[in-house]
Amino acid sequence: MRLDACLEEELELLKLESEKLEEWIDFAIFAPEKLEKAQAGYSVDPAGRSLITGEEGDWQPEWIVIGYTKLIGDPIIIDTNEEGQPVSYLMHGMGEWGAGSYIAGSIKQLRDALAKVMKFMKSHLEHSNSPITRAELNILVSDIVGADEYADSDTWEMLLEPIYQLAEDQEERVTEQIRAMSEQGLQIKEIADRLEIPLTQVYDYLKKIKTSQI
């Protein structure tokens, strides 16, 4: 498979950006030199024979596999026949291709979205005492979707599932810490100082704890 120089460069940059986040995102991108092999099982069979029939529900000739979702293994593709060459993932079910969702309007827009995720994670990793919350992640997803008309909220929540799981684990841990401190009679500011998190976060956690007890 021969790619034009511009597309090859975009894919290389996308792969580099995705590798920085490999433990935090549920997909991986192929290196340009591995793309031809990556098409096996999709546009061609293992022997290199075409699987493109032109029939509805079959693989389309303009689709190029550039990656895959790690949990399920669904292919991530670009559509070379559509303006901007948008990125999407496809689900293989019932013997047909087609069901899936857009991820980004182009490879560059996907790279821009990953840069936002990297900035988000870097901020939290540099302040290890600041737990990630699902609310913050939802804001991040809204930012990604708001900047790209092709991006889909549900799809991005799926792709960022490892971070959502981390947020859930951290929220549970911090909730129990705050619950215990509150039961010991500590005030909001004392709890915030001990955990080194903002007062507003402590207040939000205490509201959730109180609500769960009603």
Residue pairs with C-beta under 8 A, 6 or more apart in sequence:
1 35
1 36
1 39
1 64
3 11
3 32
3 35
7 85
7 107
8 32
10 107
10 108
10 111
11 29
11 30
11 31
11 32
11 35
11 66
11 107
12 31
12 32
13 111
14 29
14 66
14 107
14 110
14 111
14 114
15 29
15 30
15 31
15 32
17 111
17 114
17 115
17 118
18 25
18 27
18 28
18 29
18 67
18 114
20 114
20 118
21 114
21 117
21 118
21 121
22 28
23 162
24 117
24 121
24 160
24 162
24 163
24 166
25 114
25 117
25 159
25 160
25 162
25 163
26 69
26 70
26 71
26 158
26 159
26 160
26 161
26 162
27 67
27 68
27 69
27 70
27 76
27 89
27 159
28 67
28 68
28 70
29 66
29 67
29 76
30 38
30 65
30 66
30 67
35 64
35 65
35 66
38 65
38 66
39 64
39 65
40 46
40 48
41 51
42 51
42 59
42 63
42 65
42 75
43 50
43 51
43 52
43 59
43 61
43 63
43 65
44 50
44 51
45 51
51 58
51 59
52 58
52 59
52 60
52 61
57 95
57 96
57 97
57 98
58 96
58 97
59 97
60 79
60 81
60 97
62 79
62 80
62 81
62 82
63 77
63 78
63 79
63 80
63 90
64 77
64 78
64 80
65 75
65 76
65 77
66 76
66 77
66 78
66 87
66 107
67 75
67 76
68 74
68 75
68 76
69 76
69 89
69 158
69 159
71 161
72 91
74 89
74 90
74 91
74 92
74 100
75 89
75 90
75 92
76 87
76 88
76 89
76 103
77 87
77 88
77 89
77 90
78 85
78 86
78 87
78 107
79 85
79 86
79 88
84 105
84 106
85 106
85 107
86 102
86 103
86 104
86 105
86 106
86 150
87 102
87 103
87 104
87 105
87 106
87 107
87 109
87 110
87 150
88 100
88 101
88 102
88 103
89 100
89 101
89 103
89 155
90 97
90 98
90 99
90 100
91 99
91 100
93 99
101 152
101 154
101 155
102 150
102 151
102 152
102 155
103 110
103 150
103 151
103 152
103 155
103 156
103 159
104 110
104 113
104 148
104 150
104 151
105 148
105 149
105 150
105 151
109 147
109 148
109 150
109 151
112 147
112 148
113 144
113 147
113 148
113 151
113 156
116 140
116 143
116 144
117 140
117 144
117 160
117 163
120 136
120 140
121 163
124 130
124 132
129 195
129 196
129 197
130 196
130 197
131 167
131 170
131 171
131 173
131 174
131 197
131 201
132 163
132 166
132 167
132 170
133 167
133 170
133 171
133 201
134 164
134 167
134 168
134 171
136 167
137 157
137 160
137 163
137 164
137 167
140 160
141 153
141 156
141 157
141 160
142 153
144 151
144 156
145 151
145 152
145 153
145 156
157 164
174 195
174 197
174 205
175 205
175 208
175 209
177 195
178 191
178 195
178 202
178 205
178 206
178 209
179 209
181 190
181 191
181 194
182 191
182 206
182 209
186 194
188 199
188 202
188 203
188 206
189 199
191 202
192 198
192 199
192 201
192 202
195 202
